[in-house]
Amino acid sequence: ENTQIYVTITPYNATGDATGCSEESFTTENTATIPNCTSLSSPLNGANNVPTDTALSWNMVPEATGYRITVGTTAGGIDILNNSDVGNDTTLNLNSDLP
């Protein structure tokens, strides 16, 4: 995928091969797909009595090359962590304890 391909086509007949045929090129499509979503593996969704010093872990997604994490105290909240790029790790130890 996403590779330059070079092609030369040389016609021929009983008299011989054509000469001076030009090389042509094209680029193949990028077949990469947008990764699927992942889910927490620790703590589990809906868990209660989770320690405030817990690390967050999630399931690996084969198509992903990295993960961005948002953490908040309300649905859609960003007060703890806002779209932080954690690279290709699947575990995050927060810099401070959760409230």
Secondary structure, 3 states (H helix, E strand, C coil): CCCEEEEECCCEECCEECCCCCEEEEECCCCCCCCCCCCEEECCCCCCCCCCCCCEEECCCCCCCCCEEEECCCCCCCCCEEEEECCCCCEECCCCCCC
